[in-house]
Amino acid sequence: MRSPSPPLSPPDRTPAPVPALGTGIVCGSLALVLLILVTVGWSPLMSLDRTVADALHRRAVTEPGLVHANRILTDWVWDPWTMRALIAVAVLGLWLRGARMLAGWVAATSLFATLLQQGLKSAVGRERPRWPDPVDSAHYAAYPSGHAMTAVVSCGLLLWLLRRHGAGRRVWWAALTVAWVSGIGVGLTRLYLGVHWLTDVLGGWLLGAAVVAFSIAGYARYEGRERGGAGGASLPHRP
């Protein structure tokens, strides 16, 4: 009978992690400020949104080939369900390798991000850009961008797992490059196709980064408590 695969062990040769809690606080604070400004309709920010949207739309209507390429990227390569499928594969792999707490943590983080995203869309209720000659369409509320937020959360979690489990230097830098291209690229496709405002995408990026950072910090705290509890349990009893 085949024995189960051993649990994954932490790496010993990846770059030192950025302090996750501090990153989460910074990104979360910026996301909160942006949310307030969008909600109250701060005029300078709304003007910037309109300027960027108008400029990109004027280009998009004259470049059908580039529009088609952007639609493939946003609807297939970087679609939120593609991102979630990658997370599902990672969760299944962790589960089968015995890292079940970590698998559940990653799955819960991805689910929480989706619920947060949909909840904010419903609460803010921001309309998407409207065009007399649209090059693409999207439904439901605009803020935050679900594509941008899901890409950041999914890529961030996958990078964290690679860091934890000993990805070699070449694999790490290749994955980091793909993650950055995906996170930034999907946001740009949403802007180019005229289905989001600039601040929708910025909000999605910031919220996604905050969710991942807080998740990493929370799991690190959990592991620290587990190690502390195990260490305390192994100490001999003193009368």
PyMOL commands that set and color helices and strands:
alter all, ss='L'
color gray80, all
select helices_A, chain A and resi 20-40+43-60+64-77+80-96+100-124+146-164+169-192+198-234
alter helices_A, ss='H'
color red, helices_A
deselect
rebuild
show_as cartoon
